[in-house]
């Protein structure tokens, strides 16, 4: 996969993160087919600067906010405006993490 293909996949994935949800740089890298390219995802987010890319929804491992191009307070404000609770500079991943593959499929009813 070329760098251009990877960048296109990353941007496509990030566009799909719904409001009120987050994904880590590693999550996005894995979904784009390069699970060890979290740093590359960060660089793509930093340089995209496109209004159609919700880069603020991509966070660091462990729920840390990450840099957001040096404007972490803006990232915090955008996430809080979407209803995400930030405590001690972290987001609870078990509550707000976007799981693209499980949320896009309808849930099956459990058999008893």
Biopython code that builds the backbone (N, CA, C, O; Angstrom):
import numpy as np
from Bio.PDB.StructureBuilder import StructureBuilder

atoms = [
    (1, "UNK", "N", (0.850, -1.179, 0.000)),
    (1, "UNK", "CA", (0.000, 0.000, 0.000)),
    (1, "UNK", "C", (0.891, 1.235, 0.000)),
    (1, "UNK", "O", (1.818, 1.342, 0.803)),
    (2, "UNK", "N", (0.609, 2.147, -0.887)),
    (2, "UNK", "CA", (1.412, 3.369, -0.982)),
    (2, "UNK", "C", (1.035, 4.342, 0.135)),
    (2, "UNK", "O", (0.008, 4.186, 0.795)),
    (3, "UNK", "N", (1.878, 5.335, 0.327)),
    (3, "UNK", "CA", (1.623, 6.370, 1.329)),
    (3, "UNK", "C", (0.330, 7.112, 1.014)),
    (3, "UNK", "O", (-0.451, 7.428, 1.912)),
    (4, "UNK", "N", (0.112, 7.385, -0.265)),
    (4, "UNK", "CA", (-1.107, 8.092, -0.676)),
    (4, "UNK", "C", (-2.349, 7.256, -0.357)),
    (4, "UNK", "O", (-3.352, 7.786, 0.121)),
    (5, "UNK", "N", (-2.279, 5.947, -0.622)),
    (5, "UNK", "CA", (-3.402, 5.058, -0.313)),
    (5, "UNK", "C", (-3.673, 5.019, 1.189)),
    (5, "UNK", "O", (-4.823, 5.070, 1.625)),
    (6, "UNK", "N", (-2.597, 4.929, 1.972)),
    (6, "UNK", "CA", (-2.747, 4.889, 3.424)),
    (6, "UNK", "C", (-3.379, 6.187, 3.931)),
    (6, "UNK", "O", (-4.285, 6.154, 4.763)),
    (7, "UNK", "N", (-2.910, 7.303, 3.439)),
    (7, "UNK", "CA", (-3.474, 8.598, 3.839)),
    (7, "UNK", "C", (-4.955, 8.674, 3.494)),
    (7, "UNK", "O", (-5.756, 9.127, 4.312)),
    (8, "UNK", "N", (-5.322, 8.246, 2.314)),
    (8, "UNK", "CA", (-6.737, 8.254, 1.903)),
    (8, "UNK", "C", (-7.576, 7.372, 2.816)),
    (8, "UNK", "O", (-8.683, 7.749, 3.201)),
    (9, "UNK", "N", (-7.057, 6.206, 3.162)),
    (9, "UNK", "CA", (-7.794, 5.301, 4.050)),
    (9, "UNK", "C", (-7.962, 5.916, 5.431)),
    (9, "UNK", "O", (-9.042, 5.846, 6.018)),
    (10, "UNK", "N", (-6.889, 6.523, 5.957)),
    (10, "UNK", "CA", (-6.954, 7.157, 7.274)),
    (10, "UNK", "C", (-8.015, 8.256, 7.276)),
    (10, "UNK", "O", (-8.847, 8.308, 8.182)),
    (11, "UNK", "N", (-7.997, 9.121, 6.288)),
    (11, "UNK", "CA", (-8.959, 10.223, 6.232)),
    (11, "UNK", "C", (-10.390, 9.700, 6.106)),
    (11, "UNK", "O", (-11.308, 10.254, 6.710)),
    (12, "UNK", "N", (-10.578, 8.659, 5.339)),
    (12, "UNK", "CA", (-11.900, 8.062, 5.187)),
    (12, "UNK", "C", (-12.400, 7.490, 6.511)),
    (12, "UNK", "O", (-13.569, 7.655, 6.860)),
    (13, "UNK", "N", (-11.536, 6.834, 7.229)),
    (13, "UNK", "CA", (-11.908, 6.248, 8.524)),
    (13, "UNK", "C", (-12.246, 7.339, 9.529)),
    (13, "UNK", "O", (-13.256, 7.247, 10.226)),
    (14, "UNK", "N", (-11.417, 8.362, 9.609)),
    (14, "UNK", "CA", (-11.645, 9.434, 10.579)),
    (14, "UNK", "C", (-12.950, 10.166, 10.280)),
    (14, "UNK", "O", (-13.649, 10.576, 11.206)),
    (15, "UNK", "N", (-13.287, 10.335, 9.011)),
    (15, "UNK", "CA", (-14.567, 10.969, 8.649)),
    (15, "UNK", "C", (-15.752, 10.197, 9.213)),
    (15, "UNK", "O", (-16.794, 10.787, 9.495)),
    (16, "UNK", "N", (-15.606, 8.891, 9.381)),
    (16, "UNK", "CA", (-16.716, 8.051, 9.855)),
    (16, "UNK", "C", (-16.875, 8.023, 11.372)),
    (16, "UNK", "O", (-17.872, 7.497, 11.866)),
    (17, "UNK", "N", (-15.928, 8.570, 12.120)),
    (17, "UNK", "CA", (-16.058, 8.572, 13.581)),
    (17, "UNK", "C", (-17.215, 9.502, 13.937)),
    (17, "UNK", "O", (-17.171, 10.692, 13.626)),
    (18, "UNK", "N", (-18.245, 8.971, 14.583)),
    (18, "UNK", "CA", (-19.417, 9.805, 14.868)),
    (18, "UNK", "C", (-19.177, 10.782, 16.022)),
    (18, "UNK", "O", (-18.300, 10.560, 16.857)),
    (19, "UNK", "N", (-19.953, 11.853, 16.062)),
    (19, "UNK", "CA", (-19.855, 12.778, 17.197)),
    (19, "UNK", "C", (-20.077, 12.021, 18.513)),
    (19, "UNK", "O", (-20.911, 11.119, 18.593)),
    (20, "UNK", "N", (-19.325, 12.404, 19.524)),
    (20, "UNK", "CA", (-19.456, 11.766, 20.821)),
    (20, "UNK", "C", (-18.664, 10.485, 20.960)),
    (20, "UNK", "O", (-18.772, 9.794, 21.974)),
    (21, "UNK", "N", (-17.870, 10.159, 19.956)),
    (21, "UNK", "CA", (-17.022, 8.959, 19.975)),
    (21, "UNK", "C", (-15.602, 9.357, 19.636)),
    (21, "UNK", "O", (-15.371, 10.386, 19.001)),
    (22, "UNK", "N", (-14.643, 8.534, 20.062)),
    (22, "UNK", "CA", (-13.234, 8.756, 19.749)),
    (22, "UNK", "C", (-12.593, 7.444, 19.312)),
    (22, "UNK", "O", (-13.119, 6.361, 19.568)),
    (23, "UNK", "N", (-11.454, 7.564, 18.651)),
    (23, "UNK", "CA", (-10.623, 6.414, 18.299)),
    (23, "UNK", "C", (-9.188, 6.820, 18.576)),
    (23, "UNK", "O", (-8.845, 7.997, 18.466)),
    (24, "UNK", "N", (-8.354, 5.871, 18.931)),
    (24, "UNK", "CA", (-6.951, 6.199, 19.152)),
    (24, "UNK", "C", (-6.218, 6.213, 17.814)),
    (24, "UNK", "O", (-6.705, 5.688, 16.813)),
    (25, "UNK", "N", (-5.050, 6.819, 17.823)),
    (25, "UNK", "CA", (-4.222, 6.820, 16.615)),
    (25, "UNK", "C", (-3.944, 5.378, 16.191)),
    (25, "UNK", "O", (-3.946, 5.070, 14.999)),
    (26, "UNK", "N", (-3.708, 4.504, 17.156)),
    (26, "UNK", "CA", (-3.467, 3.094, 16.866)),
    (26, "UNK", "C", (-4.681, 2.396, 16.281)),
    (26, "UNK", "O", (-4.558, 1.573, 15.374)),
    (27, "UNK", "N", (-5.871, 2.731, 16.811)),
    (27, "UNK", "CA", (-7.113, 2.166, 16.269)),
    (27, "UNK", "C", (-7.243, 2.505, 14.781)),
    (27, "UNK", "O", (-7.524, 1.641, 13.951)),
    (28, "UNK", "N", (-7.032, 3.773, 14.472)),
    (28, "UNK", "CA", (-7.180, 4.233, 13.087)),
    (28, "UNK", "C", (-6.133, 3.560, 12.197)),
    (28, "UNK", "O", (-6.437, 3.132, 11.084)),
    (29, "UNK", "N", (-4.903, 3.472, 12.694)),
    (29, "UNK", "CA", (-3.848, 2.816, 11.917)),
    (29, "UNK", "C", (-4.215, 1.367, 11.615)),
    (29, "UNK", "O", (-4.034, 0.898, 10.491)),
    (30, "UNK", "N", (-4.729, 0.660, 12.618)),
    (30, "UNK", "CA", (-5.121, -0.739, 12.421)),
    (30, "UNK", "C", (-6.257, -0.856, 11.414)),
    (30, "UNK", "O", (-6.230, -1.727, 10.545)),
    (31, "UNK", "N", (-7.255, 0.017, 11.527)),
    (31, "UNK", "CA", (-8.375, -0.025, 10.592)),
    (31, "UNK", "C", (-7.932, 0.300, 9.169)),
    (31, "UNK", "O", (-8.540, -0.161, 8.203)),
    (32, "UNK", "N", (-6.873, 1.094, 9.047)),
    (32, "UNK", "CA", (-6.360, 1.475, 7.727)),
    (32, "UNK", "C", (-5.389, 0.431, 7.170)),
    (32, "UNK", "O", (-4.875, 0.590, 6.063)),
    (33, "UNK", "N", (-5.142, -0.623, 7.926)),
    (33, "UNK", "CA", (-4.312, -1.711, 7.420)),
    (33, "UNK", "C", (-2.854, -1.684, 7.827)),
    (33, "UNK", "O", (-2.064, -2.504, 7.359)),
    (34, "UNK", "N", (-2.485, -0.750, 8.694)),
    (34, "UNK", "CA", (-1.097, -0.672, 9.180)),
    (34, "UNK", "C", (-1.112, -0.499, 10.696)),
    (34, "UNK", "O", (-0.963, 0.620, 11.187)),
    (35, "UNK", "N", (-1.287, -1.571, 11.431)),
    (35, "UNK", "CA", (-1.470, -1.472, 12.888)),
    (35, "UNK", "C", (-0.306, -0.835, 13.649)),
    (35, "UNK", "O", (-0.490, -0.385, 14.780)),
    (36, "UNK", "N", (0.862, -0.788, 13.065)),
    (36, "UNK", "CA", (2.007, -0.206, 13.768)),
    (36, "UNK", "C", (2.292, 1.236, 13.335)),
    (36, "UNK", "O", (3.362, 1.766, 13.633)),
    (37, "UNK", "N", (1.359, 1.867, 12.643)),
    (37, "UNK", "CA", (1.589, 3.199, 12.078)),
    (37, "UNK", "C", (0.825, 4.299, 12.811)),
    (37, "UNK", "O", (0.346, 5.242, 12.183)),
    (38, "UNK", "N", (0.708, 4.187, 14.123)),
    (38, "UNK", "CA", (-0.021, 5.195, 14.895)),
    (38, "UNK", "C", (0.606, 6.576, 14.748)),
    (38, "UNK", "O", (-0.106, 7.574, 14.631)),
    (39, "UNK", "N", (1.912, 6.637, 14.753)),
    (39, "UNK", "CA", (2.597, 7.926, 14.615)),
    (39, "UNK", "C", (2.304, 8.552, 13.246)),
    (39, "UNK", "O", (2.141, 9.768, 13.142)),
    (40, "UNK", "N", (2.240, 7.737, 12.215)),
    (40, "UNK", "CA", (1.918, 8.241, 10.874)),
    (40, "UNK", "C", (0.505, 8.821, 10.854)),
    (40, "UNK", "O", (0.257, 9.839, 10.207)),
    (41, "UNK", "N", (-0.418, 8.175, 11.561)),
    (41, "UNK", "CA", (-1.788, 8.703, 11.654)),
    (41, "UNK", "C", (-1.757, 10.076, 12.318)),
    (41, "UNK", "O", (-2.439, 10.999, 11.872)),
    (42, "UNK", "N", (-0.971, 10.211, 13.375)),
    (42, "UNK", "CA", (-0.836, 11.508, 14.040)),
    (42, "UNK", "C", (-0.328, 12.579, 13.090)),
    (42, "UNK", "O", (-0.817, 13.709, 13.100)),
    (43, "UNK", "N", (0.636, 12.230, 12.283)),
    (43, "UNK", "CA", (1.167, 13.196, 11.309)),
    (43, "UNK", "C", (0.141, 13.560, 10.247)),
    (43, "UNK", "O", (0.068, 14.711, 9.815)),
    (44, "UNK", "N", (-0.642, 12.591, 9.831)),
    (44, "UNK", "CA", (-1.705, 12.865, 8.854)),
    (44, "UNK", "C", (-2.745, 13.801, 9.463)),
    (44, "UNK", "O", (-3.202, 14.736, 8.806)),
    (45, "UNK", "N", (-3.119, 13.552, 10.717)),
    (45, "UNK", "CA", (-4.096, 14.419, 11.384)),
    (45, "UNK", "C", (-3.548, 15.837, 11.529)),
    (45, "UNK", "O", (-4.263, 16.816, 11.317)),
    (46, "UNK", "N", (-2.277, 15.930, 11.892)),
    (46, "UNK", "CA", (-1.655, 17.237, 12.109)),
    (46, "UNK", "C", (-1.601, 18.055, 10.823)),
    (46, "UNK", "O", (-1.779, 19.273, 10.844)),
    (47, "UNK", "N", (-1.356, 17.378, 9.711)),
    (47, "UNK", "CA", (-1.178, 18.110, 8.453)),
    (47, "UNK", "C", (-2.447, 18.245, 7.615)),
    (47, "UNK", "O", (-2.455, 18.983, 6.630)),
    (48, "UNK", "N", (-3.521, 17.544, 7.989)),
    (48, "UNK", "CA", (-4.705, 17.576, 7.120)),
    (48, "UNK", "C", (-5.349, 18.958, 7.084)),
    (48, "UNK", "O", (-5.579, 19.494, 6.000)),
    (49, "UNK", "N", (-5.639, 19.536, 8.220)),
    (49, "UNK", "CA", (-6.221, 20.874, 8.264)),
    (49, "UNK", "C", (-7.519, 21.030, 7.495)),
    (49, "UNK", "O", (-7.909, 22.146, 7.153)),
    (50, "UNK", "N", (-8.188, 19.925, 7.221)),
    (50, "UNK", "CA", (-9.421, 19.972, 6.431)),
    (50, "UNK", "C", (-10.634, 20.021, 7.357)),
    (50, "UNK", "O", (-10.695, 19.277, 8.336)),
    (51, "UNK", "N", (-11.592, 20.885, 7.059)),
    (51, "UNK", "CA", (-12.764, 21.002, 7.930)),
    (51, "UNK", "C", (-13.673, 19.759, 7.916)),
    (51, "UNK", "O", (-14.461, 19.561, 8.840)),
    (52, "UNK", "N", (-13.564, 18.931, 6.877)),
    (52, "UNK", "CA", (-14.407, 17.735, 6.802)),
    (52, "UNK", "C", (-13.792, 16.548, 7.544)),
    (52, "UNK", "O", (-14.369, 15.461, 7.551)),
    (53, "UNK", "N", (-12.636, 16.742, 8.163)),
    (53, "UNK", "CA", (-11.964, 15.683, 8.907)),
    (53, "UNK", "C", (-12.046, 16.014, 10.400)),
    (53, "UNK", "O", (-11.420, 16.976, 10.845)),
    (54, "UNK", "N", (-12.803, 15.238, 11.179)),
    (54, "UNK", "CA", (-12.905, 15.510, 12.616)),
    (54, "UNK", "C", (-11.687, 14.971, 13.381)),
    (54, "UNK", "O", (-11.798, 14.041, 14.181)),
    (55, "UNK", "N", (-10.539, 15.572, 13.116)),
    (55, "UNK", "CA", (-9.280, 15.112, 13.712)),
    (55, "UNK", "C", (-9.316, 15.170, 15.233)),
    (55, "UNK", "O", (-8.571, 14.441, 15.888)),
    (56, "UNK", "N", (-10.159, 16.013, 15.808)),
    (56, "UNK", "CA", (-10.240, 16.109, 17.266)),
    (56, "UNK", "C", (-10.756, 14.820, 17.897)),
    (56, "UNK", "O", (-10.589, 14.616, 19.100)),
    (57, "UNK", "N", (-11.377, 13.950, 17.109)),
    (57, "UNK", "CA", (-11.901, 12.688, 17.636)),
    (57, "UNK", "C", (-10.858, 11.580, 17.660)),
    (57, "UNK", "O", (-11.160, 10.458, 18.066)),
    (58, "UNK", "N", (-9.654, 11.873, 17.236)),
    (58, "UNK", "CA", (-8.568, 10.896, 17.276)),
    (58, "UNK", "C", (-7.658, 11.286, 18.435)),
    (58, "UNK", "O", (-7.124, 12.394, 18.482)),
    (59, "UNK", "N", (-7.492, 10.350, 19.369)),
    (59, "UNK", "CA", (-6.762, 10.642, 20.594)),
    (59, "UNK", "C", (-5.600, 9.661, 20.788)),
    (59, "UNK", "O", (-5.470, 8.673, 20.066)),
    (60, "UNK", "N", (-4.781, 9.958, 21.763)),
    (60, "UNK", "CA", (-3.624, 9.120, 22.058)),
    (60, "UNK", "C", (-4.047, 7.878, 22.853)),
    (60, "UNK", "O", (-5.161, 7.788, 23.369)),
    (61, "UNK", "N", (-3.126, 6.943, 22.926)),
    (61, "UNK", "CA", (-3.376, 5.704, 23.665)),
    (61, "UNK", "C", (-3.668, 6.009, 25.132)),
    (61, "UNK", "O", (-3.194, 6.999, 25.687)),
    (62, "UNK", "N", (-4.454, 5.140, 25.736)),
    (62, "UNK", "CA", (-4.776, 5.307, 27.146)),
    (62, "UNK", "C", (-5.767, 6.420, 27.423)),
    (62, "UNK", "O", (-6.019, 6.746, 28.583)),
    (63, "UNK", "N", (-6.336, 7.011, 26.377)),
    (63, "UNK", "CA", (-7.343, 8.049, 26.563)),
    (63, "UNK", "C", (-6.793, 9.458, 26.673)),
    (63, "UNK", "O", (-7.555, 10.397, 26.900)),
    (64, "UNK", "N", (-5.483, 9.628, 26.516)),
    (64, "UNK", "CA", (-4.910, 10.980, 26.550)),
    (64, "UNK", "C", (-5.371, 11.756, 25.325)),
    (64, "UNK", "O", (-5.621, 11.176, 24.268)),
    (65, "UNK", "N", (-5.480, 13.064, 25.473)),
    (65, "UNK", "CA", (-5.993, 13.883, 24.378)),
    (65, "UNK", "C", (-5.061, 13.957, 23.181)),
    (65, "UNK", "O", (-5.531, 13.931, 22.044)),
    (66, "UNK", "N", (-3.788, 14.047, 23.392)),
    (66, "UNK", "CA", (-2.864, 14.231, 22.275)),
    (66, "UNK", "C", (-2.722, 15.702, 21.956)),
    (66, "UNK", "O", (-3.363, 16.536, 22.594)),
    (67, "UNK", "N", (-1.909, 16.030, 20.997)),
    (67, "UNK", "CA", (-1.521, 17.417, 20.756)),
    (67, "UNK", "C", (-2.493, 18.291, 20.006)),
    (67, "UNK", "O", (-2.658, 19.454, 20.373)),
    (68, "UNK", "N", (-3.145, 17.795, 18.974)),
    (68, "UNK", "CA", (-4.062, 18.564, 18.131)),
    (68, "UNK", "C", (-3.376, 19.810, 17.585)),
    (68, "UNK", "O", (-3.906, 20.916, 17.684)),
    (69, "UNK", "N", (-2.207, 19.622, 17.015)),
    (69, "UNK", "CA", (-1.471, 20.721, 16.404)),
    (69, "UNK", "C", (-1.073, 21.808, 17.384)),
    (69, "UNK", "O", (-0.943, 22.971, 17.004)),
    (70, "UNK", "N", (-0.879, 21.439, 18.646)),
    (70, "UNK", "CA", (-0.470, 22.409, 19.656)),
    (70, "UNK", "C", (-1.622, 23.126, 20.324)),
    (70, "UNK", "O", (-1.386, 23.996, 21.162)),
    (71, "UNK", "N", (-2.861, 22.796, 19.989)),
    (71, "UNK", "CA", (-4.012, 23.466, 20.584)),
    (71, "UNK", "C", (-4.896, 22.453, 21.319)),
    (71, "UNK", "O", (-6.034, 22.195, 20.926)),
    (72, "UNK", "N", (-4.345, 21.895, 22.385)),
    (72, "UNK", "CA", (-5.073, 20.883, 23.149)),
    (72, "UNK", "C", (-6.347, 21.443, 23.777)),
    (72, "UNK", "O", (-7.329, 20.716, 23.925)),
    (73, "UNK", "N", (-6.346, 22.722, 24.147)),
    (73, "UNK", "CA", (-7.551, 23.304, 24.747)),
    (73, "UNK", "C", (-8.702, 23.341, 23.731)),
    (73, "UNK", "O", (-9.862, 23.166, 24.104)),
    (74, "UNK", "N", (-8.386, 23.568, 22.458)),
    (74, "UNK", "CA", (-9.422, 23.544, 21.416)),
    (74, "UNK", "C", (-9.966, 22.129, 21.249)),
    (74, "UNK", "O", (-11.174, 21.935, 21.117)),
    (75, "UNK", "N", (-9.075, 21.147, 21.256)),
    (75, "UNK", "CA", (-9.493, 19.755, 21.139)),
    (75, "UNK", "C", (-10.406, 19.389, 22.297)),
    (75, "UNK", "O", (-11.447, 18.761, 22.101)),
    (76, "UNK", "N", (-10.019, 19.780, 23.496)),
    (76, "UNK", "CA", (-10.828, 19.517, 24.689)),
    (76, "UNK", "C", (-12.216, 20.134, 24.545)),
    (76, "UNK", "O", (-13.221, 19.484, 24.834)),
    (77, "UNK", "N", (-12.271, 21.384, 24.100)),
    (77, "UNK", "CA", (-13.551, 22.084, 23.953)),
    (77, "UNK", "C", (-14.441, 21.402, 22.907)),
    (77, "UNK", "O", (-15.642, 21.243, 23.124)),
    (78, "UNK", "N", (-13.859, 21.004, 21.785)),
    (78, "UNK", "CA", (-14.643, 20.336, 20.742)),
    (78, "UNK", "C", (-15.205, 19.005, 21.232)),
    (78, "UNK", "O", (-16.365, 18.686, 20.973)),
    (79, "UNK", "N", (-14.390, 18.233, 21.936)),
    (79, "UNK", "CA", (-14.857, 16.945, 22.450)),
    (79, "UNK", "C", (-15.931, 17.130, 23.523)),
    (79, "UNK", "O", (-16.921, 16.398, 23.546)),
    (80, "UNK", "N", (-15.736, 18.101, 24.402)),
    (80, "UNK", "CA", (-16.731, 18.354, 25.442)),
    (80, "UNK", "C", (-18.051, 18.832, 24.833)),
    (80, "UNK", "O", (-19.121, 18.495, 25.341)),
    (81, "UNK", "N", (-17.985, 19.606, 23.760)),
    (81, "UNK", "CA", (-19.195, 20.071, 23.080)),
    (81, "UNK", "C", (-19.981, 18.897, 22.488)),
    (81, "UNK", "O", (-21.188, 19.003, 22.272)),
    (82, "UNK", "N", (-19.300, 17.784, 22.229)),
    (82, "UNK", "CA", (-19.958, 16.576, 21.710)),
    (82, "UNK", "C", (-20.425, 15.655, 22.839)),
    (82, "UNK", "O", (-20.935, 14.564, 22.587)),
    (83, "UNK", "N", (-20.246, 16.102, 24.081)),
    (83, "UNK", "CA", (-20.735, 15.320, 25.216)),
    (83, "UNK", "C", (-19.726, 14.359, 25.830)),
    (83, "UNK", "O", (-20.086, 13.548, 26.682)),
    (84, "UNK", "N", (-18.490, 14.440, 25.415)),
    (84, "UNK", "CA", (-17.462, 13.553, 25.950)),
    (84, "UNK", "C", (-16.922, 14.149, 27.239)),
    (84, "UNK", "O", (-16.523, 15.312, 27.278)),
    (85, "UNK", "N", (-16.912, 13.346, 28.291)),
    (85, "UNK", "CA", (-16.414, 13.777, 29.588)),
    (85, "UNK", "C", (-14.905, 13.544, 29.633)),
    (85, "UNK", "O", (-14.418, 12.453, 29.335)),
    (86, "UNK", "N", (-14.185, 14.587, 30.010)),
    (86, "UNK", "CA", (-12.724, 14.502, 30.119)),
    (86, "UNK", "C", (-12.374, 14.726, 31.584)),
    (86, "UNK", "O", (-12.728, 15.750, 32.169)),
    (87, "UNK", "N", (-11.680, 13.761, 32.166)),
    (87, "UNK", "CA", (-11.316, 13.831, 33.568)),
    (87, "UNK", "C", (-9.820, 13.574, 33.707)),
    (87, "UNK", "O", (-9.306, 12.578, 33.196)),
    (88, "UNK", "N", (-9.128, 14.469, 34.395)),
    (88, "UNK", "CA", (-7.671, 14.343, 34.562)),
    (88, "UNK", "C", (-6.967, 14.218, 33.210)),
    (88, "UNK", "O", (-6.056, 13.405, 33.055)),
    (89, "UNK", "N", (-7.379, 15.008, 32.253)),
    (89, "UNK", "CA", (-6.798, 15.048, 30.905)),
    (89, "UNK", "C", (-6.911, 13.717, 30.165)),
    (89, "UNK", "O", (-6.105, 13.422, 29.284)),
    (90, "UNK", "N", (-7.909, 12.918, 30.524)),
    (90, "UNK", "CA", (-8.118, 11.623, 29.871)),
    (90, "UNK", "C", (-9.608, 11.406, 29.572)),
    (90, "UNK", "O", (-10.497, 11.978, 30.203)),
    (91, "UNK", "N", (-9.820, 10.557, 28.587)),
    (91, "UNK", "CA", (-11.164, 10.143, 28.209)),
    (91, "UNK", "C", (-11.295, 8.669, 28.534)),
    (91, "UNK", "O", (-10.373, 7.891, 28.288)),
    (92, "UNK", "N", (-12.426, 8.281, 29.080)),
    (92, "UNK", "CA", (-12.652, 6.866, 29.375)),
    (92, "UNK", "C", (-12.921, 6.122, 28.073)),
    (92, "UNK", "O", (-14.003, 6.222, 27.493)),
    (93, "UNK", "N", (-11.924, 5.383, 27.631)),
    (93, "UNK", "CA", (-12.048, 4.685, 26.354)),
    (93, "UNK", "C", (-13.147, 3.632, 26.373)),
    (93, "UNK", "O", (-13.812, 3.410, 25.361)),
    (94, "UNK", "N", (-13.342, 2.987, 27.508)),
    (94, "UNK", "CA", (-14.378, 1.948, 27.545)),
    (94, "UNK", "C", (-15.774, 2.529, 27.350)),
    (94, "UNK", "O", (-16.708, 1.789, 27.042)),
    (95, "UNK", "N", (-15.930, 3.818, 27.520)),
    (95, "UNK", "CA", (-17.235, 4.452, 27.340)),
    (95, "UNK", "C", (-17.382, 5.136, 25.972)),
    (95, "UNK", "O", (-18.456, 5.092, 25.372)),
    (96, "UNK", "N", (-16.314, 5.762, 25.482)),
    (96, "UNK", "CA", (-16.420, 6.608, 24.295)),
    (96, "UNK", "C", (-15.702, 6.075, 23.058)),
    (96, "UNK", "O", (-15.805, 6.682, 21.992)),
    (97, "UNK", "N", (-14.985, 4.969, 23.165)),
    (97, "UNK", "CA", (-14.223, 4.456, 22.016)),
    (97, "UNK", "C", (-15.154, 3.975, 20.917)),
    (97, "UNK", "O", (-16.102, 3.230, 21.167)),
    (98, "UNK", "N", (-14.872, 4.408, 19.705)),
    (98, "UNK", "CA", (-15.638, 4.003, 18.525)),
    (98, "UNK", "C", (-15.104, 2.670, 18.038)),
    (98, "UNK", "O", (-13.907, 2.511, 17.801)),
    (99, "UNK", "N", (-15.988, 1.741, 17.896)),
    (99, "UNK", "CA", (-15.630, 0.427, 17.380)),
    (99, "UNK", "C", (-16.333, 0.275, 16.041)),
    (99, "UNK", "O", (-17.473, -0.185, 15.971)),
    (100, "UNK", "N", (-15.655, 0.658, 15.007)),
    (100, "UNK", "CA", (-16.238, 0.733, 13.668)),
    (100, "UNK", "C", (-16.908, -0.550, 13.232)),
    (100, "UNK", "O", (-17.983, -0.518, 12.633)),
    (101, "UNK", "N", (-16.294, -1.667, 13.522)),
    (101, "UNK", "CA", (-16.818, -2.924, 13.013)),
    (101, "UNK", "C", (-18.026, -3.406, 13.793)),
    (101, "UNK", "O", (-18.906, -4.044, 13.216)),
    (102, "UNK", "N", (-18.099, -3.125, 15.080)),
    (102, "UNK", "CA", (-19.238, -3.590, 15.857)),
    (102, "UNK", "C", (-20.418, -2.638, 15.770)),
    (102, "UNK", "O", (-21.564, -3.082, 15.840)),
    (103, "UNK", "N", (-20.172, -1.344, 15.620)),
    (103, "UNK", "CA", (-21.281, -0.393, 15.573)),
    (103, "UNK", "C", (-21.960, -0.357, 14.218)),
    (103, "UNK", "O", (-23.118, 0.050, 14.117)),
    (104, "UNK", "N", (-21.264, -0.774, 13.184)),
    (104, "UNK", "CA", (-21.875, -0.718, 11.857)),
    (104, "UNK", "C", (-22.758, -1.932, 11.569)),
    (104, "UNK", "O", (-23.561, -1.910, 10.636)),
    (105, "UNK", "N", (-22.611, -2.990, 12.366)),
    (105, "UNK", "CA", (-23.414, -4.188, 12.158)),
    (105, "UNK", "C", (-24.584, -4.197, 13.138)),
    (105, "UNK", "O", (-24.417, -3.839, 14.304)),
    (106, "UNK", "N", (-25.767, -4.602, 12.677)),
    (106, "UNK", "CA", (-26.886, -4.698, 13.613)),
    (106, "UNK", "C", (-26.629, -5.821, 14.613)),
    (106, "UNK", "O", (-26.049, -6.853, 14.276)),
    (107, "UNK", "N", (-27.070, -5.597, 15.847)),
    (107, "UNK", "CA", (-26.886, -6.609, 16.877)),
    (107, "UNK", "C", (-27.919, -7.716, 16.718)),
    (107, "UNK", "O", (-29.069, -7.467, 16.354)),
    (108, "UNK", "N", (-27.494, -8.924, 16.994)),
    (108, "UNK", "CA", (-28.405, -10.055, 16.941)),
    (108, "UNK", "C", (-29.039, -10.245, 18.306)),
    (108, "UNK", "O", (-28.408, -10.002, 19.335)),
    (109, "UNK", "N", (-30.253, -10.667, 18.310)),
    (109, "UNK", "CA", (-30.944, -10.937, 19.567)),
    (109, "UNK", "C", (-30.337, -12.199, 20.187)),
    (109, "UNK", "O", (-29.987, -13.150, 19.488)),
    (110, "UNK", "N", (-30.225, -12.179, 21.506)),
    (110, "UNK", "CA", (-29.691, -13.346, 22.199)),
    (110, "UNK", "C", (-30.747, -14.425, 22.320)),
    (110, "UNK", "O", (-31.928, -14.149, 22.528)),
    (111, "UNK", "N", (-30.302, -15.638, 22.187)),
    (111, "UNK", "CA", (-31.203, -16.781, 22.392)),
    (111, "UNK", "C", (-31.167, -17.188, 23.837)),
    (111, "UNK", "O", (-30.121, -17.130, 24.483)),
    (112, "UNK", "N", (-32.289, -17.594, 24.340)),
    (112, "UNK", "CA", (-32.328, -18.048, 25.747)),
    (112, "UNK", "C", (-32.558, -19.511, 25.828)),
    (112, "UNK", "O", (-32.620, -20.067, 26.924)),
]
sb = StructureBuilder()
sb.init_structure("model")
sb.init_model(0)
sb.init_chain("A")
sb.init_seg("    ")
for serial, (resi, resn, name, xyz) in enumerate(atoms, 1):
    if name == "N":
        sb.init_residue(resn, " ", resi, " ")
    sb.init_atom(name, np.array(xyz, "f"), 0.0, 1.0, " ", f" {name:<3s}", serial, name[0])
structure = sb.get_structure()
